[in-house]
Each structure stands twice: as structure tokens, then as C-alpha cells.
């Protein structure tokens, strides 16, 4: 972990329990799997994997119906990564 990734890892550590508290389903399991993979990518400082996993987690949250707590926590992860200089999207934000 570096100083650049510490805030994003802390935000992911806040998001993961929110996901684990969701009702069990195939979609919840997929979201948990993708978020854990995102955490590993951030910890490894793997920029391409970060961008790929951010997209996957975002999509999983949408599939589950954009729960406000999970969406807010995910947006904070994105903000922390972008503040650290990571590109989290394949295109410019709207």
C-alpha cells in the first residue's frame, strides 16, 4: 500500500461490509467478488485492472438497483482514486 492508494483502500474497506450485508443472491455474490478484486487491484497498484474492475463494480451496483449506501461508498472510492491520479473511466465523465 502506498500513500496514494491508502484513501481508496479505506473507502473500499467501508464499501465491502455494505455489500456483505445485502441479501444473498447471485448478483450480490458477483458484486462482492468484483469489489474484492478491485481492492486487490488497488493494493497492487495495477492501473488497467483498477479501471476494468471499477467498470465491473459500477455495473453490478446498477444491476442490483443502485442502493444509495453502496452507490455513495463506490462514488467515494472513485473520488479517492481519481484524486490520487488514477484514471477510473475509459472516457471523460459527463
Backbone as CSV, one residue per row, in Angstrom:
resi,resn,N_x,N_y,N_z,CA_x,CA_y,CA_z,C_x,C_y,C_z
1,UNK,0.848,-1.178,0.000,0.000,0.000,0.000,0.892,1.239,0.000
2,UNK,0.489,2.223,-0.747,1.217,3.484,-0.776,0.318,4.587,-0.235
3,UNK,0.908,5.740,-0.052,0.113,6.893,0.389,-0.952,7.244,-0.642
4,UNK,-0.663,6.989,-1.908,-1.630,7.295,-2.975,-2.840,6.383,-2.930
5,UNK,-2.646,5.126,-2.550,-3.755,4.177,-2.577,-4.467,4.035,-1.236
6,UNK,-3.866,4.500,-0.169,-4.450,4.321,1.172,-5.884,4.850,1.289
7,UNK,-6.192,6.053,0.807,-7.573,6.533,0.933,-8.580,5.661,0.171
8,UNK,-8.209,5.199,-1.011,-9.109,4.351,-1.790,-9.302,3.000,-1.105
9,UNK,-8.247,2.448,-0.549,-8.378,1.183,0.171,-9.276,1.341,1.388
10,UNK,-9.149,2.462,2.072,-10.010,2.720,3.232,-11.469,2.814,2.796
11,UNK,-11.725,3.456,1.672,-13.092,3.567,1.157,-13.628,2.199,0.733
12,UNK,-12.774,1.381,0.134,-13.191,0.027,-0.231,-13.507,-0.797,1.014
13,UNK,-12.745,-0.573,2.070,-12.999,-1.278,3.330,-14.314,-0.829,3.972
14,UNK,-14.823,0.315,3.587,-16.151,0.752,4.027,-17.245,0.176,3.128
15,UNK,-16.937,0.020,1.852,-17.912,-0.500,0.891,-18.145,-2.000,1.068
16,UNK,-17.096,-2.759,1.294,-17.237,-4.214,1.367,-18.251,-4.686,2.414
17,UNK,-18.254,-4.161,3.642,-19.274,-4.610,4.599,-20.709,-4.278,4.157
18,UNK,-20.876,-3.172,3.455,-22.211,-2.817,2.946,-22.693,-3.860,1.946
19,UNK,-21.774,-4.347,1.140,-22.130,-5.368,0.153,-22.432,-6.691,0.850
20,UNK,-21.634,-7.019,1.847,-21.847,-8.283,2.566,-23.184,-8.295,3.304
21,UNK,-23.702,-7.133,3.670,-24.978,-7.040,4.384,-26.191,-7.165,3.464
22,UNK,-25.980,-7.077,2.175,-27.085,-7.170,1.225,-27.637,-8.587,1.220
23,UNK,-28.909,-8.736,0.863,-29.477,-10.083,0.758,-28.679,-10.939,-0.236
24,UNK,-28.447,-12.171,0.144,-27.664,-13.073,-0.704,-28.405,-13.350,-2.015
25,UNK,-27.660,-13.251,-3.089,-28.173,-13.569,-4.420,-26.970,-13.745,-5.333
26,UNK,-27.210,-14.209,-6.516,-26.120,-14.355,-7.486,-25.519,-12.986,-7.818
27,UNK,-26.377,-11.969,-7.938,-25.885,-10.618,-8.249,-25.067,-10.043,-7.089
28,UNK,-25.504,-10.281,-5.863,-24.760,-9.810,-4.689,-23.408,-10.510,-4.628
29,UNK,-23.378,-11.812,-4.904,-22.115,-12.566,-4.888,-21.166,-12.038,-5.958
30,UNK,-21.702,-11.711,-7.118,-20.874,-11.156,-8.207,-20.314,-9.793,-7.816
31,UNK,-21.152,-8.944,-7.207,-20.701,-7.627,-6.759,-19.600,-7.774,-5.717
32,UNK,-19.777,-8.677,-4.779,-18.757,-8.901,-3.755,-17.457,-9.378,-4.383
33,UNK,-17.545,-10.310,-5.301,-16.357,-10.832,-5.989,-15.621,-9.720,-6.745
34,UNK,-16.370,-8.914,-7.476,-15.758,-7.831,-8.257,-15.138,-6.768,-7.342
35,UNK,-15.794,-6.464,-6.235,-15.275,-5.446,-5.321,-14.011,-5.945,-4.627
36,UNK,-13.983,-7.204,-4.255,-12.770,-7.777,-3.665,-11.625,-7.762,-4.675
37,UNK,-11.938,-8.050,-5.940,-10.918,-7.991,-6.995,-10.437,-6.554,-7.197
38,UNK,-11.350,-5.598,-7.109,-10.968,-4.185,-7.206,-10.017,-3.820,-6.079
39,UNK,-10.302,-4.282,-4.875,-9.427,-3.978,-3.736,-8.029,-4.538,-3.971
40,UNK,-7.963,-5.756,-4.495,-6.651,-6.345,-4.791,-5.924,-5.538,-5.869
41,UNK,-6.655,-5.077,-6.878,-6.042,-4.285,-7.952,-5.496,-2.970,-7.413
42,UNK,-6.251,-2.321,-6.527,-5.784,-1.063,-5.933,-4.551,-1.329,-5.075
43,UNK,-4.591,-2.373,-4.264,-3.452,-2.701,-3.403,-2.208,-3.021,-4.227
44,UNK,-2.409,-3.621,-5.400,-1.290,-3.973,-6.275,-0.862,-2.816,-7.176
45,UNK,-1.639,-1.705,-7.140,-1.307,-0.527,-7.946,-1.380,-0.860,-9.436
46,UNK,-2.318,-1.706,-9.836,-2.448,-2.177,-11.208,-3.490,-1.327,-11.928
47,UNK,-3.025,-0.330,-12.659,-3.918,0.676,-13.225,-4.955,0.118,-14.198
48,UNK,-4.557,-0.774,-15.063,-5.515,-1.324,-16.020,-6.584,-2.140,-15.299
49,UNK,-6.180,-2.917,-14.321,-7.140,-3.718,-13.550,-8.075,-2.821,-12.748
50,UNK,-7.569,-1.721,-12.236,-8.408,-0.782,-11.485,-9.523,-0.264,-12.376
51,UNK,-9.182,0.187,-13.563,-10.185,0.729,-14.487,-11.200,-0.355,-14.871
52,UNK,-10.731,-1.552,-15.164,-11.615,-2.653,-15.533,-12.549,-3.007,-14.384
53,UNK,-12.020,-3.141,-13.186,-12.831,-3.529,-12.024,-13.788,-2.412,-11.603
54,UNK,-13.381,-1.162,-11.754,-14.292,-0.059,-11.447,-15.530,-0.157,-12.333
55,UNK,-15.318,-0.428,-13.604,-16.447,-0.572,-14.525,-17.336,-1.742,-14.100
56,UNK,-16.722,-2.863,-13.747,-17.486,-4.056,-13.369,-18.296,-3.814,-12.093
57,UNK,-17.691,-3.181,-11.091,-18.405,-2.908,-9.841,-19.545,-1.929,-10.088
58,UNK,-19.283,-0.903,-10.861,-20.327,0.071,-11.196,-21.511,-0.633,-11.856
59,UNK,-21.238,-1.496,-12.796,-22.293,-2.223,-13.495,-23.062,-3.136,-12.540
60,UNK,-22.368,-3.821,-11.661,-23.027,-4.709,-10.693,-23.949,-3.921,-9.758
61,UNK,-23.497,-2.752,-9.327,-24.334,-1.929,-8.452,-25.608,-1.523,-9.187
62,UNK,-25.475,-1.176,-10.454,-26.658,-0.808,-11.249,-27.617,-1.981,-11.400
63,UNK,-27.084,-3.169,-11.619,-27.920,-4.364,-11.767,-28.731,-4.604,-10.500
64,UNK,-28.117,-4.332,-9.352,-28.791,-4.556,-8.072,-29.751,-3.427,-7.703
65,UNK,-29.811,-2.385,-8.494,-30.796,-1.342,-8.258,-30.269,-0.093,-7.587
66,UNK,-28.981,0.147,-7.685,-28.391,1.380,-7.143,-28.822,1.683,-5.709
67,UNK,-28.484,0.799,-4.802,-28.713,1.059,-3.378,-27.913,2.299,-2.989
68,UNK,-28.533,3.218,-2.310,-27.926,4.528,-2.031,-26.614,4.406,-1.255
69,UNK,-26.561,3.558,-0.239,-25.345,3.439,0.565,-24.179,2.882,-0.253
70,UNK,-24.447,1.848,-1.025,-23.392,1.258,-1.844,-22.945,2.231,-2.928
71,UNK,-23.901,2.926,-3.539,-23.552,3.896,-4.590,-22.690,5.014,-4.018
72,UNK,-23.074,5.539,-2.864,-22.311,6.613,-2.235,-20.892,6.141,-1.903
73,UNK,-20.769,4.959,-1.317,-19.455,4.427,-0.960,-18.607,4.185,-2.211
74,UNK,-19.228,3.667,-3.265,-18.500,3.440,-4.516,-18.034,4.760,-5.114
75,UNK,-18.891,5.761,-5.101,-18.501,7.075,-5.634,-17.335,7.658,-4.839
76,UNK,-17.283,7.394,-3.543,-16.159,7.860,-2.726,-14.875,7.115,-3.083
77,UNK,-14.982,5.838,-3.431,-13.816,5.088,-3.912,-13.310,5.733,-5.195
78,UNK,-14.236,6.012,-6.118,-13.851,6.639,-7.397,-13.166,7.986,-7.157
79,UNK,-13.725,8.805,-6.273,-13.140,10.116,-5.979,-11.740,9.971,-5.391
80,UNK,-11.555,9.012,-4.491,-10.239,8.805,-3.877,-9.223,8.359,-4.919
81,UNK,-9.617,7.475,-5.811,-8.699,7.017,-6.856,-8.364,8.136,-7.830
82,UNK,-9.363,8.900,-8.239,-9.114,9.987,-9.186,-8.273,11.087,-8.547
83,UNK,-8.476,11.345,-7.251,-7.654,12.334,-6.549,-6.195,11.883,-6.477
84,UNK,-5.993,10.563,-6.476,-4.628,10.017,-6.436,-4.006,9.937,-7.822
85,UNK,-4.779,10.321,-8.853,-4.243,10.347,-10.202,-4.571,9.130,-11.047
86,UNK,-5.420,8.246,-10.561,-5.803,7.067,-11.334,-6.948,7.409,-12.262
87,UNK,-6.884,6.898,-13.474,-7.980,7.047,-14.419,-8.926,5.885,-14.173
88,UNK,-10.156,6.173,-13.771,-11.100,5.110,-13.416,-12.151,4.885,-14.489
89,UNK,-12.087,5.649,-15.555,-13.067,5.508,-16.638,-12.320,5.449,-17.949
90,UNK,-12.928,4.818,-18.938,-12.290,4.744,-20.248,-12.610,5.978,-21.093
91,UNK,-13.473,6.867,-20.544,-13.836,8.106,-21.235,-14.032,9.201,-20.193
92,UNK,-14.157,10.410,-20.653,-14.339,11.538,-19.742,-15.709,11.459,-19.063
93,UNK,-15.746,11.838,-17.812,-17.013,11.841,-17.074,-17.947,12.906,-17.630
94,UNK,-19.264,12.616,-17.597,-20.214,13.607,-18.113,-20.271,14.844,-17.223
